């Protein structure tokens, strides 16, 4: 009787199992999302660097630092990006620049904050 009851419970458990479909966000998915966002913002990054430095600057080690929805339920965002500037063949001077972009007042992105820090040679990080 015990074996029959255990067999019945096992069968019911096995056949009543319903796998939950979860959304797995992989690191590759996040990198792909960041690449798309960065590609979309790149012309605006170039424009802001030219405005701040008086000339175009080359950049490397780009990354998305923060994405903030304004307000919740809309398609208005603040997006903060960070990059390292360089000259010539990845030479100094190198600056760590952090720019926050916003699309709240127009369909185009515009910079609402710009921070720049001159990096010493031993402060330059390796790109991911």
MARDREN-987322 format. One line per field, with one value per residue: residue in one letter; residue number from 1; chain; x, y negated, z negated of N, C-alpha, C, CB in turn. Coordinates in nm, 2 decimals, always signed. Last residue first. Glycine has a CB too. Layout:
N
rest: [A, ...]
nr: [NUM, ...]
kette: [A, ...]
n_east: [X, ...]
n_north: [Y, ...]
n_up: [Z, ...]
ca_east: [X, ...]
ca_north: [Y, ...]
ca_up: [Z, ...]
c_east: [X, ...]
c_north: [Y, ...]
c_up: [Z, ...]
cb_east: [X, ...]
cb_north: [Y, ...]
cb_up: [Z, ...]
END
This chain:
128
rest: [X, X, X, X, X, X, X, X, X, X, X, X, X, X, X, X, X, X, X, X, X, X, X, X, X, X, X, X, X, X, X, X, X, X, X, X, X, X, X, X, X, X, X, X, X, X, X, X, X, X, X, X, X, X, X, X, X, X, X, X, X, X, X, X, X, X, X, X, X, X, X, X, X, X, X, X, X, X, X, X, X, X, X, X, X, X, X, X, X, X, X, X, X, X, X, X, X, X, X, X, X, X, X, X, X, X, X, X, X, X, X, X, X, X, X, X, X, X, X, X, X, X, X, X, X, X, X, X]
nr: [128, 127, 126, 125, 124, 123, 122, 121, 120, 119, 118, 117, 116, 115, 114, 113, 112, 111, 110, 109, 108, 107, 106, 105, 104, 103, 102, 101, 100, 99, 98, 97, 96, 95, 94, 93, 92, 91, 90, 89, 88, 87, 86, 85, 84, 83, 82, 81, 80, 79, 78, 77, 76, 75, 74, 73, 72, 71, 70, 69, 68, 67, 66, 65, 64, 63, 62, 61, 60, 59, 58, 57, 56, 55, 54, 53, 52, 51, 50, 49, 48, 47, 46, 45, 44, 43, 42, 41, 40, 39, 38, 37, 36, 35, 34, 33, 32, 31, 30, 29, 28, 27, 26, 25, 24, 23, 22, 21, 20, 19, 18, 17, 16, 15, 14, 13, 12, 11, 10, 9, 8, 7, 6, 5, 4, 3, 2, 1]
kette: [A, A, A, A, A, A, A, A, A, A, A, A, A, A, A, A, A, A, A, A, A, A, A, A, A, A, A, A, A, A, A, A, A, A, A, A, A, A, A, A, A, A, A, A, A, A, A, A, A, A, A, A, A, A, A, A, A, A, A, A, A, A, A, A, A, A, A, A, A, A, A, A, A, A, A, A, A, A, A, A, A, A, A, A, A, A, A, A, A, A, A, A, A, A, A, A, A, A, A, A, A, A, A, A, A, A, A, A, A, A, A, A, A, A, A, A, A, A, A, A, A, A, A, A, A, A, A, A]
n_east: [+3.77, +4.09, +4.26, +4.29, +4.53, +4.69, +4.95, +4.94, +4.64, +4.38, +4.15, +3.81, +3.50, +3.16, +2.85, +2.51, +2.34, +2.34, +2.06, +1.90, +1.59, +1.34, +1.34, +1.35, +1.45, +1.68, +2.01, +2.33, +2.63, +2.96, +3.28, +3.61, +3.93, +4.19, +4.53, +4.74, +4.89, +4.78, +4.68, +4.84, +4.66, +4.50, +4.19, +3.95, +3.73, +3.39, +3.06, +2.72, +2.39, +2.08, +1.75, +1.46, +1.13, +0.90, +0.73, +0.72, +0.87, +0.96, +1.26, +1.50, +1.84, +2.13, +2.49, +2.71, +2.84, +3.17, +3.47, +3.74, +3.81, +3.81, +3.94, +3.78, +3.77, +3.79, +3.70, +3.62, +3.33, +3.26, +3.36, +3.21, +2.96, +2.99, +3.04, +2.80, +2.63, +2.72, +2.66, +2.41, +2.39, +2.61, +2.52, +2.30, +2.43, +2.60, +2.41, +2.29, +2.52, +2.56, +2.33, +2.37, +2.60, +2.50, +2.15, +1.86, +1.60, +1.29, +1.14, +0.88, +0.86, +0.71, +0.51, +0.41, +0.24, +0.38, +0.53, +0.33, +0.19, +0.40, +0.45, +0.20, +0.20, +0.42, +0.32, +0.10, +0.24, +0.39, +0.20, +0.08]
n_north: [-4.68, -4.84, -4.93, -5.28, -5.50, -5.57, -5.60, -5.85, -6.03, -6.19, -6.45, -6.43, -6.58, -6.58, -6.72, -6.70, -6.70, -6.68, -6.54, -6.37, -6.45, -6.52, -6.72, -6.71, -6.45, -6.30, -6.34, -6.22, -6.29, -6.17, -6.17, -6.09, -6.10, -6.17, -6.18, -6.34, -6.02, -5.79, -5.64, -5.79, -6.09, -6.09, -6.01, -5.96, -5.71, -5.74, -5.68, -5.80, -5.79, -5.90, -5.96, -5.95, -5.87, -5.73, -5.63, -5.49, -5.72, -6.02, -5.86, -5.61, -5.58, -5.41, -5.44, -5.38, -5.23, -5.29, -5.28, -5.26, -5.57, -5.84, -6.15, -6.47, -6.78, -7.09, -7.20, -7.05, -7.08, -7.04, -6.79, -6.64, -6.67, -6.54, -6.28, -6.23, -6.23, -6.01, -5.80, -5.70, -5.46, -5.32, -5.29, -5.12, -4.90, -4.83, -4.77, -4.54, -4.37, -4.35, -4.21, -3.97, -3.88, -3.82, -3.75, -3.71, -3.50, -3.47, -3.16, -2.96, -2.68, -2.37, -2.20, -1.89, -1.68, -1.46, -1.43, -1.42, -1.19, -1.00, -1.02, -0.94, -0.68, -0.57, -0.60, -0.42, -0.18, -0.15, -0.12, +0.12]
n_up: [+2.11, +2.10, +1.81, +1.71, +1.60, +1.40, +1.48, +1.61, +1.49, +1.65, +1.58, +1.61, +1.66, +1.73, +1.81, +1.87, +2.08, +2.43, +2.60, +2.87, +3.02, +2.95, +2.65, +2.37, +2.30, +2.34, +2.24, +2.11, +1.94, +1.95, +1.85, +1.94, +1.85, +2.08, +2.16, +2.40, +2.46, +2.73, +2.94, +3.14, +3.10, +2.78, +2.60, +2.34, +2.23, +2.11, +2.03, +2.01, +1.90, +1.99, +1.91, +2.12, +2.21, +2.26, +1.95, +1.72, +1.50, +1.66, +1.72, +1.65, +1.69, +1.69, +1.66, +1.81, +2.08, +2.21, +2.40, +2.46, +2.63, +2.87, +3.00, +3.04, +3.21, +3.02, +2.80, +2.58, +2.58, +2.85, +2.90, +2.72, +2.83, +3.08, +2.99, +2.87, +3.09, +3.23, +3.03, +2.96, +3.10, +3.00, +2.74, +2.78, +2.88, +2.66, +2.47, +2.58, +2.58, +2.31, +2.24, +2.37, +2.25, +2.00, +2.03, +1.88, +1.91, +1.80, +1.76, +1.74, +1.54, +1.61, +1.41, +1.30, +1.30, +1.35, +1.10, +0.91, +0.99, +0.95, +0.68, +0.58, +0.68, +0.54, +0.27, +0.29, +0.34, +0.11, -0.08, +0.00]
ca_east: [+3.70, +3.95, +4.26, +4.25, +4.46, +4.55, +4.93, +4.97, +4.79, +4.43, +4.28, +3.92, +3.63, +3.26, +2.98, +2.62, +2.30, +2.42, +2.15, +1.97, +1.73, +1.36, +1.34, +1.30, +1.33, +1.59, +1.87, +2.25, +2.49, +2.85, +3.15, +3.50, +3.81, +4.09, +4.41, +4.68, +4.84, +4.88, +4.64, +4.83, +4.75, +4.55, +4.34, +4.00, +3.87, +3.50, +3.19, +2.82, +2.52, +2.18, +1.89, +1.56, +1.22, +1.02, +0.75, +0.61, +0.84, +0.93, +1.20, +1.37, +1.73, +2.02, +2.35, +2.72, +2.72, +3.07, +3.34, +3.69, +3.82, +3.78, +3.92, +3.87, +3.73, +3.83, +3.73, +3.76, +3.41, +3.21, +3.41, +3.36, +2.98, +2.95, +3.14, +2.92, +2.61, +2.73, +2.80, +2.46, +2.29, +2.61, +2.64, +2.28, +2.32, +2.65, +2.50, +2.21, +2.46, +2.67, +2.36, +2.25, +2.60, +2.60, +2.29, +1.93, +1.74, +1.37, +1.19, +0.96, +0.84, +0.83, +0.50, +0.52, +0.18, +0.30, +0.60, +0.43, +0.12, +0.34, +0.55, +0.25, +0.09, +0.41, +0.44, +0.08, +0.14, +0.46, +0.28, +0.00]
ca_north: [-4.55, -4.83, -4.84, -5.14, -5.46, -5.56, -5.48, -5.73, -6.01, -6.07, -6.42, -6.42, -6.55, -6.58, -6.68, -6.71, -6.78, -6.66, -6.65, -6.36, -6.43, -6.38, -6.70, -6.83, -6.50, -6.33, -6.34, -6.27, -6.24, -6.26, -6.12, -6.18, -6.02, -6.22, -6.09, -6.33, -6.12, -5.86, -5.61, -5.64, -6.01, -6.15, -5.99, -6.03, -5.77, -5.70, -5.71, -5.72, -5.84, -5.80, -6.01, -5.89, -5.97, -5.69, -5.71, -5.47, -5.58, -5.95, -5.98, -5.64, -5.62, -5.44, -5.45, -5.38, -5.29, -5.21, -5.33, -5.21, -5.42, -5.78, -6.01, -6.38, -6.64, -7.00, -7.29, -7.06, -7.09, -7.16, -6.90, -6.65, -6.73, -6.68, -6.35, -6.22, -6.33, -6.14, -5.84, -5.82, -5.57, -5.35, -5.37, -5.26, -4.97, -4.86, -4.88, -4.65, -4.40, -4.41, -4.35, -4.06, -3.91, -3.93, -3.72, -3.82, -3.50, -3.55, -3.28, -3.02, -2.83, -2.45, -2.29, -1.98, -1.81, -1.50, -1.43, -1.52, -1.32, -1.02, -1.05, -1.08, -0.77, -0.57, -0.67, -0.56, -0.23, -0.17, -0.24, +0.00]
ca_up: [+2.10, +2.15, +1.93, +1.69, +1.72, +1.37, +1.40, +1.69, +1.50, +1.60, +1.65, +1.52, +1.72, +1.63, +1.87, +1.77, +1.97, +2.30, +2.58, +2.74, +3.02, +3.00, +2.79, +2.43, +2.24, +2.46, +2.20, +2.22, +1.93, +2.01, +1.82, +1.95, +1.83, +1.99, +2.15, +2.27, +2.38, +2.64, +2.80, +3.13, +3.18, +2.90, +2.63, +2.46, +2.21, +2.21, +1.98, +2.07, +1.87, +2.01, +1.89, +2.04, +2.18, +2.33, +2.07, +1.81, +1.52, +1.55, +1.67, +1.72, +1.59, +1.77, +1.60, +1.67, +2.03, +2.14, +2.38, +2.33, +2.62, +2.74, +3.01, +2.96, +3.20, +3.14, +2.91, +2.61, +2.46, +2.78, +2.98, +2.70, +2.70, +3.08, +3.07, +2.79, +2.99, +3.29, +3.07, +2.90, +3.12, +3.14, +2.76, +2.72, +2.96, +2.80, +2.45, +2.56, +2.71, +2.39, +2.18, +2.40, +2.39, +2.01, +2.02, +1.94, +1.86, +1.89, +1.71, +1.84, +1.54, +1.60, +1.52, +1.31, +1.27, +1.45, +1.23, +0.91, +0.99, +1.09, +0.77, +0.55, +0.72, +0.68, +0.32, +0.25, +0.44, +0.25, -0.09, +0.00]
c_east: [+3.68, +3.90, +4.11, +4.26, +4.42, +4.47, +4.78, +4.93, +4.81, +4.58, +4.34, +4.05, +3.73, +3.39, +3.09, +2.74, +2.40, +2.36, +2.22, +2.06, +1.79, +1.51, +1.35, +1.29, +1.27, +1.45, +1.79, +2.10, +2.40, +2.72, +3.04, +3.37, +3.70, +3.98, +4.32, +4.55, +4.82, +4.81, +4.73, +4.80, +4.73, +4.65, +4.37, +4.15, +3.91, +3.63, +3.29, +2.96, +2.63, +2.32, +1.98, +1.68, +1.33, +1.12, +0.87, +0.63, +0.72, +0.89, +1.07, +1.31, +1.61, +1.90, +2.25, +2.58, +2.72, +2.95, +3.25, +3.55, +3.76, +3.79, +3.89, +3.84, +3.83, +3.77, +3.78, +3.80, +3.56, +3.30, +3.38, +3.41, +3.13, +2.98, +3.11, +3.03, +2.73, +2.71, +2.81, +2.59, +2.34, +2.51, +2.64, +2.40, +2.30, +2.55, +2.56, +2.30, +2.37, +2.61, +2.46, +2.27, +2.49, +2.61, +2.38, +2.08, +1.81, +1.51, +1.28, +1.01, +0.93, +0.79, +0.62, +0.50, +0.29, +0.23, +0.51, +0.49, +0.22, +0.27, +0.50, +0.36, +0.14, +0.31, +0.45, +0.20, +0.11, +0.36, +0.35, +0.09]
c_north: [-4.49, -4.69, -4.84, -5.06, -5.31, -5.51, -5.47, -5.60, -5.87, -6.07, -6.30, -6.37, -6.54, -6.52, -6.69, -6.66, -6.79, -6.75, -6.63, -6.49, -6.43, -6.35, -6.55, -6.82, -6.62, -6.38, -6.36, -6.26, -6.31, -6.20, -6.22, -6.11, -6.12, -6.11, -6.15, -6.25, -6.25, -5.96, -5.67, -5.60, -5.86, -6.06, -6.07, -6.00, -5.83, -5.76, -5.66, -5.77, -5.74, -5.85, -5.89, -5.98, -5.92, -5.81, -5.66, -5.55, -5.57, -5.80, -6.01, -5.76, -5.66, -5.47, -5.48, -5.37, -5.27, -5.29, -5.24, -5.27, -5.39, -5.63, -5.95, -6.23, -6.56, -6.86, -7.22, -7.16, -7.12, -7.18, -7.03, -6.76, -6.74, -6.74, -6.50, -6.30, -6.34, -6.25, -5.97, -5.88, -5.70, -5.47, -5.41, -5.34, -5.11, -4.94, -4.93, -4.78, -4.53, -4.45, -4.42, -4.20, -4.00, -3.97, -3.84, -3.78, -3.61, -3.56, -3.35, -3.15, -2.88, -2.60, -2.38, -2.07, -1.92, -1.64, -1.49, -1.54, -1.43, -1.16, -1.08, -1.12, -0.91, -0.67, -0.68, -0.65, -0.38, -0.22, -0.26, -0.13]
c_up: [+2.23, +2.14, +1.97, +1.82, +1.71, +1.49, +1.36, +1.61, +1.57, +1.60, +1.58, +1.60, +1.61, +1.70, +1.75, +1.84, +1.86, +2.20, +2.44, +2.72, +2.88, +3.01, +2.83, +2.59, +2.32, +2.41, +2.33, +2.18, +2.03, +1.99, +1.87, +1.92, +1.84, +1.97, +2.05, +2.27, +2.45, +2.56, +2.70, +2.99, +3.17, +2.97, +2.76, +2.48, +2.35, +2.17, +2.09, +2.02, +1.93, +1.99, +1.91, +2.02, +2.09, +2.32, +2.15, +1.94, +1.62, +1.59, +1.73, +1.65, +1.68, +1.67, +1.70, +1.60, +1.88, +2.10, +2.30, +2.30, +2.48, +2.75, +2.88, +3.00, +3.12, +3.11, +3.03, +2.72, +2.48, +2.66, +2.91, +2.78, +2.68, +2.94, +3.07, +2.86, +2.89, +3.19, +3.14, +2.95, +3.07, +3.17, +2.91, +2.75, +2.91, +2.88, +2.58, +2.54, +2.69, +2.53, +2.27, +2.36, +2.43, +2.16, +2.03, +1.92, +1.94, +1.84, +1.81, +1.79, +1.65, +1.62, +1.52, +1.43, +1.28, +1.43, +1.34, +1.04, +0.99, +1.09, +0.91, +0.65, +0.69, +0.74, +0.47, +0.30, +0.42, +0.35, +0.05, +0.00]
cb_east: [+3.56, +3.94, +4.31, +4.10, +4.54, +4.50, +5.01, +5.11, +4.85, +4.38, +4.38, +3.89, +3.67, +3.23, +3.03, +2.58, +2.16, +2.57, +2.08, +2.06, +1.80, +1.29, +1.44, +1.38, +1.35, +1.57, +1.84, +2.27, +2.43, +2.88, +3.13, +3.49, +3.82, +4.03, +4.45, +4.64, +4.93, +4.99, +4.63, +4.96, +4.90, +4.61, +4.37, +3.98, +3.97, +3.46, +3.22, +2.82, +2.55, +2.17, +1.90, +1.62, +1.15, +0.98, +0.77, +0.48, +0.81, +0.80, +1.30, +1.27, +1.78, +1.98, +2.35, +2.79, +2.59, +3.13, +3.27, +3.79, +3.96, +3.63, +4.04, +3.86, +3.71, +3.98, +3.83, +3.81, +3.39, +3.07, +3.35, +3.42, +2.92, +2.80, +3.14, +2.97, +2.48, +2.62, +2.85, +2.48, +2.16, +2.57, +2.76, +2.26, +2.19, +2.70, +2.60, +2.13, +2.37, +2.78, +2.40, +2.13, +2.60, +2.74, +2.32, +1.90, +1.81, +1.31, +1.28, +0.88, +0.86, +0.93, +0.36, +0.66, +0.11, +0.19, +0.64, +0.53, +0.03, +0.24, +0.65, +0.30, -0.04, +0.39, +0.56, +0.06, +0.00, +0.51, +0.39, -0.09]
cb_north: [-4.57, -4.88, -4.70, -5.13, -5.48, -5.70, -5.49, -5.73, -6.01, -5.95, -6.54, -6.31, -6.64, -6.49, -6.77, -6.63, -6.73, -6.69, -6.79, -6.23, -6.54, -6.36, -6.79, -6.94, -6.54, -6.19, -6.45, -6.19, -6.28, -6.28, -6.09, -6.24, -5.95, -6.35, -5.95, -6.47, -6.14, -5.92, -5.46, -5.57, -6.05, -6.29, -5.84, -6.18, -5.67, -5.74, -5.65, -5.74, -5.85, -5.73, -6.07, -5.77, -6.10, -5.66, -5.87, -5.50, -5.50, -6.01, -6.10, -5.52, -5.73, -5.32, -5.55, -5.51, -5.22, -5.14, -5.37, -5.24, -5.37, -5.81, -5.94, -6.41, -6.58, -7.00, -7.39, -6.92, -6.97, -7.14, -6.90, -6.51, -6.64, -6.69, -6.30, -6.08, -6.30, -6.16, -5.73, -5.80, -5.53, -5.23, -5.29, -5.25, -4.89, -4.74, -4.85, -4.63, -4.29, -4.31, -4.34, -4.00, -3.78, -3.89, -3.62, -3.96, -3.36, -3.69, -3.25, -3.04, -2.89, -2.41, -2.37, -1.91, -1.81, -1.40, -1.29, -1.49, -1.32, -0.91, -0.93, -1.09, -0.74, -0.43, -0.60, -0.57, -0.16, -0.03, -0.22, +0.00]
cb_up: [+2.03, +2.30, +1.90, +1.64, +1.85, +1.33, +1.27, +1.73, +1.35, +1.67, +1.65, +1.41, +1.83, +1.50, +1.99, +1.64, +1.91, +2.33, +2.58, +2.73, +3.11, +3.13, +2.86, +2.40, +2.10, +2.53, +2.10, +2.35, +1.78, +2.17, +1.66, +2.10, +1.68, +2.04, +2.12, +2.22, +2.26, +2.72, +2.78, +3.19, +3.15, +2.87, +2.65, +2.46, +2.16, +2.36, +1.84, +2.23, +1.71, +2.16, +1.75, +2.12, +2.12, +2.48, +2.03, +1.75, +1.39, +1.47, +1.69, +1.72, +1.50, +1.87, +1.49, +1.62, +2.09, +2.02, +2.51, +2.21, +2.63, +2.70, +3.08, +2.81, +3.33, +3.16, +2.87, +2.64, +2.37, +2.74, +3.12, +2.75, +2.59, +3.11, +3.22, +2.76, +2.91, +3.40, +3.17, +2.75, +3.05, +3.23, +2.73, +2.56, +2.95, +2.87, +2.35, +2.43, +2.76, +2.42, +2.04, +2.34, +2.47, +1.95, +2.14, +1.88, +1.88, +1.92, +1.58, +1.98, +1.41, +1.71, +1.52, +1.31, +1.14, +1.48, +1.27, +0.80, +0.86, +1.12, +0.78, +0.41, +0.64, +0.73, +0.26, +0.10, +0.42, +0.29, -0.19, -0.12]
END
